[in-house]
Amino acid sequence: MDTQTGLNKKPKQHRTLWISDVHLGTRNCQARALLDFMAHNEAETVYLVGDIIDGWQLKKRWYWPQTHNDVIQKLLRKARKGTRIVYITGNHDMFIREFIENLDEGDGRIPSIEMGGIEFVDEVIHTTADGRKIWILHGDLFDGVVQNMQWLAKIGDELYMFALKANRWLNLWRAKMGWEYWSLSQFLKDRVKNAVAYIDSFETAVATEAQRRGCQAVLCGHIHKAQMRDINGVTYLNSGDWVESLTAVAEDAQGQLSIIEWGKLSHRALEVAPVTTEVIATPEPAHDEAWAASVANILRTSHRAFLQPSADWVSL
């Protein structure tokens, strides 16, 4: 993992960056930390590996502060300035996936759509500078609970949100005591036998499928646990999340892969969302921020967007 201690004023250049599980639209999203990360890191290609927007939570309760809009605006600006940005859909932003699947013409090609200079796909293969093929997907398709018992997955999501809420207050107290941040959910993932077994079986299943597809590596998100390890000759990578761990995966010009632990590098404490929500600001300038506001307004005003593709997406 990247262990540099200082942050340069000039952004660090990467060949590729992978970011996942930002969960925009929730109080636990660390949008300010992500904006800080994007200000200090540039790449030729940025992959957003699913659950960037949390449709599950936005469907239940509207929460979209200006910082969440700023993240979308920042991505749009990067795309406009030449960065290739690829958005891989996940289970929390499934409303986008369902729209993409409707474009499938049955010709064997992976369906995709471009909006605001950003490519939207379900999966994609990336070739590193040293020639390795990485299969990129969110990972929920290998989660039996999400696929076969979505009601249970949503209960689990609520329990996770409750754990994060309890964790926020616990760490406010720890901060006052001068103690470092401690994650209850990560502790449980590392200690509870069933959780450890689930993560191991998930990683093995994804790596096995990547090998079957002729890829030397696989990169996903979904389980909120940054990781890089060898599984039967396949490099398994997980980009973690921007709810607790504040991690990303990076590729340098030579094709070397590493995990960036931004929370440790920047010494940034996790932010605690205010009780009141903010109304999305009037966009300016016109191009990027108007598109970002359009996305947010679709999420807020079209309840059906989370259940079926919305015609509004076509007009963007």
Phi and psi restraints in degrees (value plus and minus 20) as a CYANA .aco file:
   2 ASP   PHI     -84.3   -44.3
   2 ASP   PSI     101.7   141.7
   3 THR   PHI    -139.3   -99.3
   3 THR   PSI      -2.4    37.6
   4 GLN   PHI     -82.4   -42.4
   4 GLN   PSI     125.9   165.9
   5 THR   PHI    -121.1   -81.1
   5 THR   PSI     -41.7    -1.7
   6 GLY   PHI    -128.3   -88.3
   6 GLY   PSI     135.4   175.4
   7 LEU   PHI    -134.2   -94.2
   7 LEU   PSI     104.1   144.1
   8 ASN   PHI    -102.3   -62.3
   8 ASN   PSI     131.3   171.3
   9 LYS   PHI     -88.0   -48.0
   9 LYS   PSI     -56.2   -16.2
  10 LYS   PHI     -99.0   -59.0
  10 LYS   PSI     111.2   151.2
  11 PRO   PHI     -78.5   -38.5
  11 PRO   PSI     121.6   161.6
  12 LYS   PHI     -96.9   -56.9
  12 LYS   PSI     115.5   155.5
  13 GLN   PHI    -114.5   -74.5
  13 GLN   PSI     110.8   150.8
  14 HIS   PHI    -144.2  -104.2
  14 HIS   PSI     138.5   178.5
  15 ARG   PHI     -96.2   -56.2
  15 ARG   PSI     -62.5   -22.5
  16 THR   PHI    -165.7  -125.7
  16 THR   PSI     125.1   165.1
  17 LEU   PHI    -148.3  -108.3
  17 LEU   PSI     124.4   164.4
  18 TRP   PHI    -143.7  -103.7
  18 TRP   PSI     108.9   148.9
  19 ILE   PHI    -151.6  -111.6
  19 ILE   PSI     118.0   158.0
  20 SER   PHI    -163.9  -123.9
  20 SER   PSI     145.9   185.9
  21 ASP   PHI      31.7    71.7
  21 ASP   PSI      35.6    75.6
  22 VAL   PHI    -100.4   -60.4
  22 VAL   PSI     -55.8   -15.8
  23 HIS   PHI      38.7    78.7
  23 HIS   PSI      28.9    68.9
  24 LEU   PHI     -78.2   -38.2
  24 LEU   PSI     117.4   157.4
  25 GLY   PHI      81.3   121.3
  25 GLY   PSI     -14.9    25.1
  26 THR   PHI    -145.1  -105.1
  26 THR   PSI     135.9   175.9
  27 ARG   PHI     -89.4   -49.4
  27 ARG   PSI     -41.4    -1.4
  28 ASN   PHI    -108.7   -68.7
  28 ASN   PSI     -26.0    14.0
  29 CYS   PHI     -84.5   -44.5
  29 CYS   PSI     110.0   150.0
  30 GLN   PHI    -115.1   -75.1
  30 GLN   PSI      46.2    86.2
  31 ALA   PHI     -83.8   -43.8
  31 ALA   PSI     -60.6   -20.6
  32 ARG   PHI     -83.2   -43.2
  32 ARG   PSI     -59.8   -19.8
  33 ALA   PHI     -84.9   -44.9
  33 ALA   PSI     -59.4   -19.4
  34 LEU   PHI     -86.9   -46.9
  34 LEU   PSI     -60.5   -20.5
  35 LEU   PHI     -81.2   -41.2
  35 LEU   PSI     -60.4   -20.4
  36 ASP   PHI     -82.6   -42.6
  36 ASP   PSI     -63.5   -23.5
  37 PHE   PHI     -81.3   -41.3
  37 PHE   PSI     -65.5   -25.5
  38 MET   PHI     -87.5   -47.5
  38 MET   PSI     -48.7    -8.7
  39 ALA   PHI     -91.4   -51.4
  39 ALA   PSI     -47.2    -7.2
  40 HIS   PHI    -120.8   -80.8
  40 HIS   PSI     -22.9    17.1
  41 ASN   PHI    -157.8  -117.8
  41 ASN   PSI     109.2   149.2
  42 GLU   PHI    -140.8  -100.8
  42 GLU   PSI     133.3   173.3
  43 ALA   PHI    -170.9  -130.9
  43 ALA   PSI     134.6   174.6
  44 GLU   PHI     -87.3   -47.3
  44 GLU   PSI     -58.2   -18.2
  45 THR   PHI    -152.6  -112.6
  45 THR   PSI     116.1   156.1
  46 VAL   PHI    -142.9  -102.9
  46 VAL   PSI     103.5   143.5
  47 TYR   PHI    -122.0   -82.0
  47 TYR   PSI     106.8   146.8
  48 LEU   PHI    -120.7   -80.7
  48 LEU   PSI      85.8   125.8
  49 VAL   PHI    -114.7   -74.7
  49 VAL   PSI      32.9    72.9
  50 GLY   PHI      66.6   106.6
  50 GLY   PSI     136.5   176.5
  51 ASP   PHI      35.2    75.2
  51 ASP   PSI      17.7    57.7
  52 ILE   PHI     -93.5   -53.5
  52 ILE   PSI     -64.5   -24.5
  53 ILE   PHI    -127.4   -87.4
  53 ILE   PSI     112.4   152.4
  54 ASP   PHI    -115.3   -75.3
  54 ASP   PSI      69.0   109.0
  55 GLY   PHI     -86.3   -46.3
  55 GLY   PSI     -51.4   -11.4
  56 TRP   PHI     -80.1   -40.1
  56 TRP   PSI     -66.6   -26.6
  57 GLN   PHI     -96.8   -56.8
  57 GLN   PSI     -58.2   -18.2
  58 LEU   PHI     -85.2   -45.2
  58 LEU   PSI     -50.4   -10.4
  59 LYS   PHI     -85.7   -45.7
  59 LYS   PSI     -52.5   -12.5
  60 LYS   PHI    -104.4   -64.4
  60 LYS   PSI     -63.7   -23.7
  61 ARG   PHI    -169.6  -129.6
  61 ARG   PSI     114.5   154.5
  62 TRP   PHI    -100.6   -60.6
  62 TRP   PSI     104.6   144.6
  63 TYR   PHI    -167.7  -127.7
  63 TYR   PSI      89.3   129.3
  64 TRP   PHI    -167.7  -127.7
  64 TRP   PSI      59.5    99.5
  65 PRO   PHI     -92.3   -52.3
  65 PRO   PSI     148.6   188.6
  66 GLN   PHI     -80.1   -40.1
  66 GLN   PSI     -54.3   -14.3
  67 THR   PHI     -83.0   -43.0
  67 THR   PSI     -52.5   -12.5
  68 HIS   PHI     -90.4   -50.4
  68 HIS   PSI     -58.5   -18.5
  69 ASN   PHI     -85.0   -45.0
  69 ASN   PSI     -56.5   -16.5
  70 ASP   PHI     -82.4   -42.4
  70 ASP   PSI     -55.2   -15.2
  71 VAL   PHI     -81.7   -41.7
  71 VAL   PSI     -66.4   -26.4
  72 ILE   PHI     -83.5   -43.5
  72 ILE   PSI     -62.0   -22.0
  73 GLN   PHI     -80.8   -40.8
  73 GLN   PSI     -61.6   -21.6
  74 LYS   PHI     -83.5   -43.5
  74 LYS   PSI     -61.9   -21.9
  75 LEU   PHI     -85.0   -45.0
  75 LEU   PSI     -60.8   -20.8
  76 LEU   PHI     -84.4   -44.4
  76 LEU   PSI     -59.0   -19.0
  77 ARG   PHI     -84.6   -44.6
  77 ARG   PSI     -61.3   -21.3
  78 LYS   PHI     -81.0   -41.0
  78 LYS   PSI     -62.2   -22.2
  79 ALA   PHI     -83.9   -43.9
  79 ALA   PSI     -60.4   -20.4
  80 ARG   PHI     -85.7   -45.7
  80 ARG   PSI     -51.2   -11.2
  81 LYS   PHI    -108.8   -68.8
  81 LYS   PSI     -14.4    25.6
  82 GLY   PHI      93.3   133.3
  82 GLY   PSI     -26.4    13.6
  83 THR   PHI     -93.1   -53.1
  83 THR   PSI     111.3   151.3
  84 ARG   PHI     -98.8   -58.8
  84 ARG   PSI     101.4   141.4
  85 ILE   PHI    -139.0   -99.0
  85 ILE   PSI     104.5   144.5
  86 VAL   PHI    -139.6   -99.6
  86 VAL   PSI     102.9   142.9
  87 TYR   PHI    -123.1   -83.1
  87 TYR   PSI      91.5   131.5
  88 ILE   PHI    -114.6   -74.6
  88 ILE   PSI     107.1   147.1
  89 THR   PHI     -96.5   -56.5
  89 THR   PSI     133.4   173.4
  90 GLY   PHI    -145.7  -105.7
  90 GLY   PSI    -187.9  -147.9
  91 ASN   PHI     -99.0   -59.0
  91 ASN   PSI     -48.6    -8.6
  92 HIS   PHI     -99.8   -59.8
  92 HIS   PSI     -40.4    -0.4
  93 ASP   PHI    -134.4   -94.4
  93 ASP   PSI      21.1    61.1
  94 MET   PHI     -84.8   -44.8
  94 MET   PSI     -41.9    -1.9
  95 PHE   PHI     -81.0   -41.0
  95 PHE   PSI     -50.0   -10.0
  96 ILE   PHI     -95.1   -55.1
  96 ILE   PSI     -61.4   -21.4
  97 ARG   PHI     -79.3   -39.3
  97 ARG   PSI     -63.7   -23.7
  98 GLU   PHI     -83.6   -43.6
  98 GLU   PSI     -54.4   -14.4
  99 PHE   PHI     -88.0   -48.0
  99 PHE   PSI     -63.0   -23.0
 100 ILE   PHI     -83.3   -43.3
 100 ILE   PSI     -62.4   -22.4
 101 GLU   PHI     -81.2   -41.2
 101 GLU   PSI     -49.4    -9.4
 102 ASN   PHI     -87.9   -47.9
 102 ASN   PSI     -35.5     4.5
 103 LEU   PHI    -110.1   -70.1
 103 LEU   PSI     -24.2    15.8
 104 ASP   PHI     -85.3   -45.3
 104 ASP   PSI      99.1   139.1
 105 GLU   PHI    -113.8   -73.8
 105 GLU   PSI     -15.5    24.5
 106 GLY   PHI      50.2    90.2
 106 GLY   PSI       3.1    43.1
 107 ASP   PHI    -120.7   -80.7
 107 ASP   PSI      -9.7    30.3
 108 GLY   PHI      69.8   109.8
 108 GLY   PSI     -33.8     6.2
 109 ARG   PHI    -102.3   -62.3
 109 ARG   PSI     127.9   167.9
 110 ILE   PHI     -92.2   -52.2
 110 ILE   PSI     100.1   140.1
 111 PRO   PHI     -85.3   -45.3
 111 PRO   PSI     124.5   164.5
 112 SER   PHI    -172.9  -132.9
 112 SER   PSI     144.9   184.9
 113 ILE   PHI    -166.7  -126.7
 113 ILE   PSI     130.5   170.5
 114 GLU   PHI    -135.9   -95.9
 114 GLU   PSI     111.2   151.2
 115 MET   PHI    -157.3  -117.3
 115 MET   PSI     107.7   147.7
 116 GLY   PHI      40.3    80.3
 116 GLY   PSI       5.9    45.9
 117 GLY   PHI      63.8   103.8
 117 GLY   PSI     -16.1    23.9
 118 ILE   PHI    -127.1   -87.1
 118 ILE   PSI     110.7   150.7
 119 GLU   PHI    -105.5   -65.5
 119 GLU   PSI     114.8   154.8
 120 PHE   PHI    -135.0   -95.0
 120 PHE   PSI     103.2   143.2
 121 VAL   PHI    -162.8  -122.8
 121 VAL   PSI     148.0   188.0
 122 ASP   PHI    -108.2   -68.2
 122 ASP   PSI     -52.5   -12.5
 123 GLU   PHI    -178.2  -138.2
 123 GLU   PSI     143.0   183.0
 124 VAL   PHI    -181.1  -141.1
 124 VAL   PSI     136.9   176.9
 125 ILE   PHI    -131.3   -91.3
 125 ILE   PSI     109.6   149.6
 126 HIS   PHI    -130.9   -90.9
 126 HIS   PSI     117.6   157.6
 127 THR   PHI    -125.8   -85.8
 127 THR   PSI     102.6   142.6
 128 THR   PHI     -94.5   -54.5
 128 THR   PSI     149.6   189.6
 129 ALA   PHI     -82.4   -42.4
 129 ALA   PSI     -46.7    -6.7
 130 ASP   PHI    -117.5   -77.5
 130 ASP   PSI      -5.8    34.2
 131 GLY   PHI      72.6   112.6
 131 GLY   PSI     -18.5    21.5
 132 ARG   PHI     -98.5   -58.5
 132 ARG   PSI     125.8   165.8
 133 LYS   PHI    -119.9   -79.9
 133 LYS   PSI     107.9   147.9
 134 ILE   PHI    -133.9   -93.9
 134 ILE   PSI     101.7   141.7
 135 TRP   PHI    -103.0   -63.0
 135 TRP   PSI     102.6   142.6
 136 ILE   PHI    -133.5   -93.5
 136 ILE   PSI     106.7   146.7
 137 LEU   PHI    -173.2  -133.2
 137 LEU   PSI     144.1   184.1
 138 HIS   PHI     -89.7   -49.7
 138 HIS   PSI     -66.1   -26.1
 139 GLY   PHI      96.3   136.3
 139 GLY   PSI     -32.0     8.0
 140 ASP   PHI     -85.8   -45.8
 140 ASP   PSI     -43.5    -3.5
 141 LEU   PHI     -86.9   -46.9
 141 LEU   PSI     -34.1     5.9
 142 PHE   PHI    -122.1   -82.1
 142 PHE   PSI      -9.2    30.8
 143 ASP   PHI    -124.0   -84.0
 143 ASP   PSI      85.1   125.1
 144 GLY   PHI     -80.4   -40.4
 144 GLY   PSI     -52.1   -12.1
 145 VAL   PHI     -87.3   -47.3
 145 VAL   PSI     -64.4   -24.4
 146 VAL   PHI     -84.7   -44.7
 146 VAL   PSI     -61.1   -21.1
 147 GLN   PHI     -97.2   -57.2
 147 GLN   PSI     -58.3   -18.3
 148 ASN   PHI    -128.8   -88.8
 148 ASN   PSI     -39.2     0.8
 149 MET   PHI    -159.3  -119.3
 149 MET   PSI      46.4    86.4
 150 GLN   PHI     -82.6   -42.6
 150 GLN   PSI     -51.3   -11.3
 151 TRP   PHI     -81.7   -41.7
 151 TRP   PSI     -57.8   -17.8
 152 LEU   PHI     -92.1   -52.1
 152 LEU   PSI     -56.2   -16.2
 153 ALA   PHI     -81.0   -41.0
 153 ALA   PSI     -59.5   -19.5
 154 LYS   PHI     -91.3   -51.3
 154 LYS   PSI     -52.9   -12.9
 155 ILE   PHI     -84.5   -44.5
 155 ILE   PSI     -64.0   -24.0
 156 GLY   PHI     -80.9   -40.9
 156 GLY   PSI     -57.7   -17.7
 157 ASP   PHI     -83.6   -43.6
 157 ASP   PSI     -60.9   -20.9
 158 GLU   PHI     -85.7   -45.7
 158 GLU   PSI     -59.9   -19.9
 159 LEU   PHI     -84.9   -44.9
 159 LEU   PSI     -58.0   -18.0
 160 TYR   PHI     -85.2   -45.2
 160 TYR   PSI     -62.4   -22.4
 161 MET   PHI     -83.2   -43.2
 161 MET   PSI     -57.1   -17.1
 162 PHE   PHI     -85.2   -45.2
 162 PHE   PSI     -61.5   -21.5
 163 ALA   PHI     -83.2   -43.2
 163 ALA   PSI     -59.2   -19.2
 164 LEU   PHI     -85.6   -45.6
 164 LEU   PSI     -59.1   -19.1
 165 LYS   PHI     -84.5   -44.5
 165 LYS   PSI     -65.4   -25.4
 166 ALA   PHI     -82.4   -42.4
 166 ALA   PSI     -57.4   -17.4
 167 ASN   PHI     -85.5   -45.5
 167 ASN   PSI     -55.1   -15.1
 168 ARG   PHI     -80.1   -40.1
 168 ARG   PSI     -67.4   -27.4
 169 TRP   PHI     -89.6   -49.6
 169 TRP   PSI     -56.5   -16.5
 170 LEU   PHI     -81.3   -41.3
 170 LEU   PSI     -62.8   -22.8
 171 ASN   PHI     -98.7   -58.7
 171 ASN   PSI     -40.7    -0.7
 172 LEU   PHI     -83.0   -43.0
 172 LEU   PSI     -63.0   -23.0
 173 TRP   PHI     -86.5   -46.5
 173 TRP   PSI     -62.4   -22.4
 174 ARG   PHI     -83.3   -43.3
 174 ARG   PSI     -57.8   -17.8
 175 ALA   PHI     -83.7   -43.7
 175 ALA   PSI     -60.9   -20.9
 176 LYS   PHI     -83.6   -43.6
 176 LYS   PSI     -50.3   -10.3
 177 MET   PHI    -103.5   -63.5
 177 MET   PSI     -23.4    16.6
 178 GLY   PHI      60.3   100.3
 178 GLY   PSI      -2.2    37.8
 179 TRP   PHI    -115.3   -75.3
 179 TRP   PSI     136.1   176.1
 180 GLU   PHI     -96.1   -56.1
 180 GLU   PSI     146.0   186.0
 181 TYR   PHI     -84.2   -44.2
 181 TYR   PSI     120.8   160.8
 182 TRP   PHI    -153.4  -113.4
 182 TRP   PSI     111.0   151.0
 183 SER   PHI    -122.6   -82.6
 183 SER   PSI      96.7   136.7
 184 LEU   PHI     -85.6   -45.6
 184 LEU   PSI     -65.2   -25.2
 185 SER   PHI     -85.5   -45.5
 185 SER   PSI     -60.4   -20.4
 186 GLN   PHI     -87.0   -47.0
 186 GLN   PSI     -56.3   -16.3
 187 PHE   PHI     -80.8   -40.8
 187 PHE   PSI     -64.6   -24.6
 188 LEU   PHI     -86.6   -46.6
 188 LEU   PSI     -59.3   -19.3
 189 LYS   PHI     -82.3   -42.3
 189 LYS   PSI     -56.5   -16.5
 190 ASP   PHI    -102.6   -62.6
 190 ASP   PSI     -42.2    -2.2
 191 ARG   PHI    -127.7   -87.7
 191 ARG   PSI     -54.1   -14.1
 192 VAL   PHI     -95.5   -55.5
 192 VAL   PSI     104.9   144.9
 193 LYS   PHI     -75.8   -35.8
 193 LYS   PSI     -66.4   -26.4
 194 ASN   PHI     -85.1   -45.1
 194 ASN   PSI     -57.6   -17.6
 195 ALA   PHI     -85.9   -45.9
 195 ALA   PSI     -62.6   -22.6
 196 VAL   PHI     -82.3   -42.3
 196 VAL   PSI     -63.2   -23.2
 197 ALA   PHI     -85.3   -45.3
 197 ALA   PSI     -59.1   -19.1
 198 TYR   PHI     -83.5   -43.5
 198 TYR   PSI     -67.2   -27.2
 199 ILE   PHI     -81.7   -41.7
 199 ILE   PSI     -62.6   -22.6
 200 ASP   PHI     -83.5   -43.5
 200 ASP   PSI     -63.3   -23.3
 201 SER   PHI     -88.8   -48.8
 201 SER   PSI     -55.7   -15.7
 202 PHE   PHI     -82.6   -42.6
 202 PHE   PSI     -69.4   -29.4
 203 GLU   PHI     -81.8   -41.8
 203 GLU   PSI     -61.9   -21.9
 204 THR   PHI     -85.5   -45.5
 204 THR   PSI     -61.8   -21.8
 205 ALA   PHI     -83.8   -43.8
 205 ALA   PSI     -62.9   -22.9
 206 VAL   PHI     -86.0   -46.0
 206 VAL   PSI     -63.1   -23.1
 207 ALA   PHI     -85.0   -45.0
 207 ALA   PSI     -59.2   -19.2
 208 THR   PHI     -82.5   -42.5
 208 THR   PSI     -62.4   -22.4
 209 GLU   PHI     -88.2   -48.2
 209 GLU   PSI     -57.6   -17.6
 210 ALA   PHI     -81.3   -41.3
 210 ALA   PSI     -61.9   -21.9
 211 GLN   PHI     -84.1   -44.1
 211 GLN   PSI     -60.5   -20.5
 212 ARG   PHI     -80.9   -40.9
 212 ARG   PSI     -52.0   -12.0
 213 ARG   PHI    -104.4   -64.4
 213 ARG   PSI     -18.4    21.6
 214 GLY   PHI      62.1   102.1
 214 GLY   PSI       1.2    41.2
 215 CYS   PHI    -120.2   -80.2
 215 CYS   PSI     128.6   168.6
 216 GLN   PHI    -110.4   -70.4
 216 GLN   PSI     -30.9     9.1
 217 ALA   PHI    -172.4  -132.4
 217 ALA   PSI     141.7   181.7
 218 VAL   PHI    -159.3  -119.3
 218 VAL   PSI     121.9   161.9
 219 LEU   PHI    -152.4  -112.4
 219 LEU   PSI     111.1   151.1
 220 CYS   PHI    -165.3  -125.3
 220 CYS   PSI    -196.1  -156.1
 221 GLY   PHI    -148.6  -108.6
 221 GLY   PSI    -144.5  -104.5
 222 HIS   PHI      56.9    96.9
 222 HIS   PSI     -70.4   -30.4
 223 ILE   PHI    -114.2   -74.2
 223 ILE   PSI     -15.7    24.3
 224 HIS   PHI      36.1    76.1
 224 HIS   PSI      22.2    62.2
 225 LYS   PHI    -162.8  -122.8
 225 LYS   PSI      82.5   122.5
 226 ALA   PHI     -83.1   -43.1
 226 ALA   PSI     116.9   156.9
 227 GLN   PHI    -179.9  -139.9
 227 GLN   PSI     128.7   168.7
 228 MET   PHI    -167.0  -127.0
 228 MET   PSI      95.3   135.3
 229 ARG   PHI    -176.5  -136.5
 229 ARG   PSI     144.0   184.0
 230 ASP   PHI    -111.0   -71.0
 230 ASP   PSI     110.9   150.9
 231 ILE   PHI    -147.2  -107.2
 231 ILE   PSI      82.1   122.1
 232 ASN   PHI      33.5    73.5
 232 ASN   PSI      21.8    61.8
 233 GLY   PHI      69.4   109.4
 233 GLY   PSI     -22.6    17.4
 234 VAL   PHI    -128.1   -88.1
 234 VAL   PSI     112.5   152.5
 235 THR   PHI     -99.7   -59.7
 235 THR   PSI      96.2   136.2
 236 TYR   PHI    -117.3   -77.3
 236 TYR   PSI     107.8   147.8
 237 LEU   PHI    -147.7  -107.7
 237 LEU   PSI     121.4   161.4
 238 ASN   PHI    -152.6  -112.6
 238 ASN   PSI     109.0   149.0
 239 SER   PHI    -102.8   -62.8
 239 SER   PSI     -20.6    19.4
 240 GLY   PHI      57.4    97.4
 240 GLY   PSI    -154.9  -114.9
 241 ASP   PHI    -179.2  -139.2
 241 ASP   PSI     149.5   189.5
 242 TRP   PHI    -139.7   -99.7
 242 TRP   PSI      19.8    59.8
 243 VAL   PHI    -131.6   -91.6
 243 VAL   PSI     -62.9   -22.9
 244 GLU   PHI    -149.4  -109.4
 244 GLU   PSI     -73.5   -33.5
 245 SER   PHI     -98.3   -58.3
 245 SER   PSI     -45.2    -5.2
 246 LEU   PHI      33.9    73.9
 246 LEU   PSI      40.6    80.6
 247 THR   PHI    -145.9  -105.9
 247 THR   PSI     139.2   179.2
 248 ALA   PHI    -169.2  -129.2
 248 ALA   PSI     143.0   183.0
 249 VAL   PHI    -129.6   -89.6
 249 VAL   PSI     120.3   160.3
 250 ALA   PHI    -148.7  -108.7
 250 ALA   PSI     128.7   168.7
 251 GLU   PHI    -139.6   -99.6
 251 GLU   PSI     112.9   152.9
 252 ASP   PHI    -112.6   -72.6
 252 ASP   PSI    -196.9  -156.9
 253 ALA   PHI     -84.9   -44.9
 253 ALA   PSI     -41.8    -1.8
 254 GLN   PHI    -112.6   -72.6
 254 GLN   PSI     -23.3    16.7
 255 GLY   PHI      73.3   113.3
 255 GLY   PSI     -13.7    26.3
 256 GLN   PHI     -95.9   -55.9
 256 GLN   PSI     117.3   157.3
 257 LEU   PHI    -127.5   -87.5
 257 LEU   PSI     123.9   163.9
 258 SER   PHI    -172.3  -132.3
 258 SER   PSI     139.2   179.2
 259 ILE   PHI    -119.4   -79.4
 259 ILE   PSI     108.8   148.8
 260 ILE   PHI    -118.5   -78.5
 260 ILE   PSI     101.9   141.9
 261 GLU   PHI    -119.4   -79.4
 261 GLU   PSI      66.6   106.6
 262 TRP   PHI     -86.4   -46.4
 262 TRP   PSI     -53.2   -13.2
 263 GLY   PHI     -79.3   -39.3
 263 GLY   PSI     -56.9   -16.9
 264 LYS   PHI    -100.5   -60.5
 264 LYS   PSI     -59.0   -19.0
 265 LEU   PHI     -86.7   -46.7
 265 LEU   PSI     -60.1   -20.1
 266 SER   PHI    -112.4   -72.4
 266 SER   PSI     -29.7    10.3
 267 HIS   PHI      35.8    75.8
 267 HIS   PSI      13.0    53.0
 268 ARG   PHI    -106.0   -66.0
 268 ARG   PSI     107.7   147.7
 269 ALA   PHI     -98.0   -58.0
 269 ALA   PSI     129.6   169.6
 270 LEU   PHI     -87.5   -47.5
 270 LEU   PSI     116.7   156.7
 271 GLU   PHI    -102.8   -62.8
 271 GLU   PSI     128.5   168.5
 272 VAL   PHI    -127.0   -87.0
 272 VAL   PSI     101.9   141.9
 273 ALA   PHI     -87.0   -47.0
 273 ALA   PSI     123.6   163.6
 274 PRO   PHI     -89.0   -49.0
 274 PRO   PSI     142.5   182.5
 275 VAL   PHI     -88.7   -48.7
 275 VAL   PSI     -59.0   -19.0
 276 THR   PHI    -109.1   -69.1
 276 THR   PSI     129.4   169.4
 277 THR   PHI    -115.6   -75.6
 277 THR   PSI     139.0   179.0
 278 GLU   PHI    -125.1   -85.1
 278 GLU   PSI     123.8   163.8
 279 VAL   PHI    -100.2   -60.2
 279 VAL   PSI     119.3   159.3
 280 ILE   PHI     -79.5   -39.5
 280 ILE   PSI     116.3   156.3
 281 ALA   PHI     -95.3   -55.3
 281 ALA   PSI     139.9   179.9
 282 THR   PHI     -85.4   -45.4
 282 THR   PSI     104.6   144.6
 283 PRO   PHI     -90.4   -50.4
 283 PRO   PSI     122.6   162.6
 284 GLU   PHI    -183.1  -143.1
 284 GLU   PSI     121.5   161.5
 285 PRO   PHI     -92.4   -52.4
 285 PRO   PSI    -198.7  -158.7
 286 ALA   PHI     -84.1   -44.1
 286 ALA   PSI     -72.9   -32.9
 287 HIS   PHI     -83.5   -43.5
 287 HIS   PSI     -85.2   -45.2
 288 ASP   PHI     -86.2   -46.2
 288 ASP   PSI     -69.4   -29.4
 289 GLU   PHI     -94.5   -54.5
 289 GLU   PSI     -48.2    -8.2
 290 ALA   PHI     -86.7   -46.7
 290 ALA   PSI     -60.2   -20.2
 291 TRP   PHI     -85.3   -45.3
 291 TRP   PSI     -61.4   -21.4
 292 ALA   PHI     -82.3   -42.3
 292 ALA   PSI     -62.5   -22.5
 293 ALA   PHI     -85.3   -45.3
 293 ALA   PSI     -55.0   -15.0
 294 SER   PHI     -82.7   -42.7
 294 SER   PSI     -63.4   -23.4
 295 VAL   PHI     -79.7   -39.7
 295 VAL   PSI     -67.8   -27.8
 296 ALA   PHI     -82.6   -42.6
 296 ALA   PSI     -60.5   -20.5
 297 ASN   PHI     -88.1   -48.1
 297 ASN   PSI     -55.2   -15.2
 298 ILE   PHI     -80.8   -40.8
 298 ILE   PSI     -65.1   -25.1
 299 LEU   PHI     -82.0   -42.0
 299 LEU   PSI     -59.2   -19.2
 300 ARG   PHI     -98.2   -58.2
 300 ARG   PSI     -62.6   -22.6
 301 THR   PHI    -114.0   -74.0
 301 THR   PSI     -41.7    -1.7
 302 SER   PHI    -125.7   -85.7
 302 SER   PSI      74.1   114.1
 303 HIS   PHI     -79.3   -39.3
 303 HIS   PSI     -52.3   -12.3
 304 ARG   PHI     -91.3   -51.3
 304 ARG   PSI     -38.0     2.0
 305 ALA   PHI     -81.5   -41.5
 305 ALA   PSI     -44.5    -4.5
 306 PHE   PHI    -107.6   -67.6
 306 PHE   PSI     -31.8     8.2
 307 LEU   PHI    -127.8   -87.8
 307 LEU   PSI     -52.8   -12.8
 308 GLN   PHI    -172.4  -132.4
 308 GLN   PSI     138.9   178.9
 309 PRO   PHI     -78.9   -38.9
 309 PRO   PSI     118.5   158.5
 310 SER   PHI    -118.8   -78.8
 310 SER   PSI     117.7   157.7
 311 ALA   PHI     -82.3   -42.3
 311 ALA   PSI     -40.8    -0.8
 312 ASP   PHI     -80.6   -40.6
 312 ASP   PSI     -51.2   -11.2
 313 TRP   PHI     -82.7   -42.7
 313 TRP   PSI     -53.2   -13.2
 314 VAL   PHI     -85.6   -45.6
 314 VAL   PSI     -52.4   -12.4
 315 SER   PHI    -100.7   -60.7
 315 SER   PSI     -27.6    12.4
